[in-house]
Amino acid sequence: MKKLLFSLLAFLALTAQADGGMWFLKLMEQQHLADSLKKAGLKMPLSQLYNENGPSLRDAIGQFGRGCTGEVISPDGLVLTNNHCGYSYVHGISTTQRNYLRDGYYAKSRAEELPVKDLTFTFVIAIEDVTEAVEAAAKAVGVDTYTMQSQSFLKPFGEKMFKASKYSTMPGAHGSVVAFFSANRFYFFVEQMYKDVRLVVNPPLNIAQFGGNQDNWVYPRHNPDFAIFRIYADANGNPAPYSESNVPLKPKRWFNISTDGVQRDDFAMIMGFPGRTNHFFLPSEVEEWKTIDNDIRIRMRNIRQEVMLKDMLADPKVNIMYAAKYARSQNAYKRAIGANFGIEKNNFKATKQQEMESLLSWAKEKAPKSYKSYADAVSTIDRAIEGRRDLRRQFWYLDEGLWQAIEATRAPGADDPLTATDKAFTAYNNKDYLPSLDAKIAKAELAEYTRQIDRKDWPTAIAEGIDKFGSVDAYVDAMFAQSTFTTPEGFEAFKKLGAKEQQAVLSSDLMSRFAASVRTKREQLTKDLRAFDNPIDLARRTYVGGIIAQRGTDNLWPDANSTLRFTYGQVRGYSPVDGVEYQVPTTLRGVMEKEDPTSWEFAVPARLKEIYQKQLYGEGKRWAAKKADGTYEMPVNFAATTHTTGGNSGSPVFNKYGDLIGINFDRNWEGVGGDIQYLPSYQRSIICDIRYVLLLIDQLGECPRLIQELSLVSRR
């Protein structure tokens, strides 16, 4: 009994200090969150936050494109999101003559709002608990527990439910069933997708992405990472393909925008679609994540980045060609470093050990019939993690060191159909590809890969190539010198060959053989690793089911799975190391202090400097903060203790009244370990102050029509 009491007290102490959480709107009432939200500072009724029977803020939020969040900010369907969320879409409508990414775009009238290909905005219409229905359907057809939580079962089941629902005739609607709490609960989501979404505002890149890669995952920040689009619908307000006759959507709800600003410790709430977390990890999984996934990613990406950076610094042309590739590599690299920081700084293994021991101690005392199943679940996961260790290590070295790092792994090969060769070649060999730099990267990455992985586990072509040419360097030199697929000219000659001749080239060309061999090995490793998913997923369902039995769901949030969630906290900086205190907010003065005309990441346009120097902060300096001495400063970014992850990009940040105060766009690298355990002292959402957005629309873009369209409020 003493052991049980100690374990429970330790666990309760742990959970008491850890705020955070990506809470599920459907469970708010069941989890009695009204009291905790009120205590935290919320002044609006929960029915205005989420209401199944009438308009609420939920109705003003949707999925922007393929994985970000956006929010409706006007009665005529304006949508605010991040610049980086709209980046690929704006790139798709840009040309060398009209580069909307580089130069920016401000539509001066609705007629100038630009159609964007393949861009969608999706609202959540309804959420229903269908746990019993899913379990009954699985039982009826003899489906095992593992299959029950798979897409092969849930996708057709969700489609069937949708067809039988009252939403089946709703234009643009679709339904799906999603597993929660590791398949201990299932929810049916009805969503409505709009396909006519047009560009309204996209700030110039050197403003929208100020700080670039250097400031990525970093606070203090000075970045207005925003863009504005508009949803269009048919005359009846229904989703419709692009048409000149479409009209701006009249939404159920939109955000009021606060001009009051924020101060330290103010209440802040974020709603959005966080992608994935793993806060039910066991200690063995924390160790795997650190020593395999993150450590290997850090090691192999650092090698690639060092090679790229050397050539980028030596040649401005190479810098332009590889800047985006370097930034993409750095993004996941910094995330891995941050995750390991959290694991070590807060001893996540010990935390997860306490959670596990607490469950088992509780079960032994309070639920002895279930104790064995929970203990077996832990053992099953631990055995699977140990069993896949070598395979996972192989996969990560191959994926990060070869597949992700060497662009030549995309070259056409005998494993591709001949009809796909053109697509395969142009996917990597384009205006931003240098065979000479790819060869340097290949040499460095292959050298490390062959040191770390046993020869018997190498892709066949690599072993054969090194044997034939005597070394990694000689093999790579021969591959790039002899291959048909290093230049457009070589590929054009290949295309003129007959089918049999093309097939012969694909079977003998060194680069083709290398690429096909890497892909084959990767596919095999993926297949081999998949065999461990079944026991882990089944055991996780039992383990999480045990935690629910022990704790209930009142203080338990399901792992993020790209469904609509909310998180709340306070506006607050943090102290990453002794003697350093990051404050909120940052200001336009900081932009000027960071200016570096030689770097696009820190170049400050002349007009923005003029705005700063003349304090052109709107009529009556309406967008700026008035200080005690009567002077004004222009807020740019702030941070909050809110619990976010990937997918929360573009999420609205609102105050205690439900008014928009900012837009979420990043996290600090010290806090990314929050994906497995919230870090109250270090984890921060990085947010663009809405007043800076308003300033840039008003003074930089000179778009008073948009300002007039917004619902601006002050509650002082």
ABEGO torsion letter per residue (X at the ends): XAAAAAAAAAAAAAAAABBEEBBBAAAAAAAGAAAAAAAAGBABBAAAABBAABBBAAAABBBBEAGBBBBBABAAGBBBBBAAAAAAAAAAABBAABBAAAAEBBBABAAABBBBBGBBBBBBABBBBAAAAAAAAAAAAGBBAAAAABAAAAAAAAAAAAAABAAAABBGBBBBBBBBGGGABBBBBBBBBBABBBBABBBBAAAAABGEAAABGBOBBBBBBBBBBBBBBBAAGBBBBBBAABBBBBBABBBBBBAAEBBBGBBBBBBEBBABBBAABBAAAAAAAAAAAAAAAAAAAAAAAAAAAAAAAABAAAAAAAAAAAAAAAAAAAAAAAAAAAAAAAGAAAAAAAAAAAAAAAAAAABAAAAAAAAAAAAAAAAAAAAAAAAAAAAAAAAAAAAAABAAAABBBAABBAAAAAAAAAAABBAABBAAAAAAAAAAAAAAAAAABBAAABBAAAAAAAAAAGBAAAAAAAAAAABAAABAAAAAAAAABBAAAAAAAAAABAAAAAAAAAAAAAAAAAAAAAAAAAAAAAAAAAAAAAAAAAAEAAABBBBBAGBBBBBBBBBBBBBABBGBBBBOBBBAAAAAAABBAABAAABBBAAAAAAAAAGBAEBGGAABBBBAAGBBBBBABBBBABBBBBGABGBBBBBAAGBBABBBABBBAAAAAAAABBBAAABBBBBBBAAAAAAAAAAAAGBAAAAAABBBBBAX
